[in-house]
Amino acid sequence: MMYKSVARASRGIARVVIALMAMAVFAGATEASVVISTAATQNMSCSGGVCTPTAPQANLNVTDLANMLASADVSVATGTASKDIRFGAPLSWISSSRLTLDAHKAIVFEQPVTVAGTGAMTISTKGARNGGDYLFAKKGHIEFWDAHSSLVVNGKNFTLVKTLPDLAKRVLKKNAGRYALAGSYDASQDGVYTQPPISEFGGVFEGLGNHINRFAINFTTKTEFYGAVGLIGELYGLVQNLNLDDVKVTCAIPDDDVGALAGRSSGSIKSVMVTGHVEGYPDPNVDDNVGGIVGFSYGPIANSYSTARVKNGAWTGGLVGTAESEPGIGIASITNSGASGKVSSHGNAGGLAAAAYGAPGFIVGSSARGDVDSLLAAPNIGNQVGGLVADNRVNVSNSYSTGNVTGGGAGNIVGGAFAYNSASIANTFASGDVASSNCNACGGLVGANSGPVATSYSTGLVSGSGSWTGGVIGDDSTDPGSITDAYWDLDTSGISDPAQGAGNKANDPGITGLTDAQLKSALPTGFDPQVWGQNPNINNGYPYLLANPPPK
């Protein structure tokens, strides 16, 4: 078992967001593609059970494909003419035929594929080593009616499972196996779990874009020194392409790692979406890590999103409680991911993560959109509240936060994106309001900062009272030259003094106040037009990140 380090350095819009993030990974997936749709077959050659394109952009009629599958195996391959395969229409067949999808780079499932008989599927993405993959967007998923059907993905056989108890039973026998969810499953029929149904998992669990609905766990009995609470207790394998809808995860004992998918992870989480409610232990003097998807992560999280309401815990985050890189265990990173549920904590709270520690970990292309608050000061833990990350010690780029951030109690640190930061921040913005009744350091972007900040801005109202309050940074301890091209809105922030970009330093070099009209009229000096865009109909007219745009 992996134990966490005890060292401490002090359905609608979500599906749109995750689809946008997933499609951004394969931005070229519609340019040179074989599209399976209701349109007439065009630029395709089908012979001997193999269909290949004769031009970079081709279409295969879905009925034509289903008719071929009715009597024989069929392979749809991009060959050398195209790169990707995209499902733009639902496909279903009843026979025992195998459908092989062989893409030079990506396969995008935007509509359901149903193996309604005893048929089989093979998925092959030759470009997997250089960015090629398969993904599920919009209504896309793969469903098998027969759990004995064959599924092969990139040369590996997967065992199909139809229920959560069946998965748990198989994992108990073979922890490092490869399993795939044959179709969506309503876990409410299992009742409320009192322990994680899967205590630990080191294999591959492929969700195929399917859903586990209404999974519920109420953890009440401590079984180890550090409890790991979730659908999986300890994850050190891979979980991907899975939706957990309307979960209810609660923990009634202290000092645990709590998340909907996993309590603790040193493995990989990819393309996982969570909705529902995740709650840690409601005591300000314990050390719970609570997150929408995972409580404590030593590994990568990519293309994942949570709208879950997350509350309680000393370290509470919308996506992950604490992300920490540790030699010999893993490198924690968050890529193209986000959270939009409200986050509340009695200690430290972040819209995306409460804490992110350790090189070479990083956060890139990610966002937090929910309100964040910490209204009870925990005397033995501290009180940091950030719209994106509360305690940040990893490099962050191309990310943003939009939720309002509220701190309570005495001596707290509050920031629109980060409460405390000691790493590099670049191409990041915060637009939520920042409020605190008694703040050591409050800033529109960062509360207390000791790391370099570049090409970033904030627009939210900053109304902290206490030691230091600034348009961009509350308390800046960096040397001159560490801050470059950082801006705040003189009109919307409530801080109209151009000298108050940092609360503790008048005219802090590199920080500039701009009027609302100036921020909306053109990209500020230093902002790269290859990174930033501006449109009156996007992000309320403020600069937005081209690779990480806000949802429409």
PyMOL commands that set and color helices and strands:
alter all, ss='L'
color gray80, all
select helices_A, chain A and resi 12-25+62-69+126-130+164-173+187-190+516-521+539-541
alter helices_A, ss='H'
color red, helices_A
select strands_A, chain A and resi 33-37+44-47+50-53+58-61+74-77+84-87+91-93+98-103+107-109+113-115+120-125+134-136+142-144+151-153+156-161+178-181+185-186+198-201+204-206+211-213+216-219+227-229+232-235+238-251+256-259+262-265+268-279+289-291+294-297+300-302+305-306+309-311+315-317+320-324+333-335+338-339+343-344+348-350+353-357+362-364+367-368+372-374+384-386+389-392+395-401+405-407+412-415+418-421+425-430+434-436+439-443+446-449+453-458+466-470+473-476+483-489+511-514+532-533+544-545
alter strands_A, ss='S'
color yellow, strands_A
deselect
rebuild
show_as cartoon
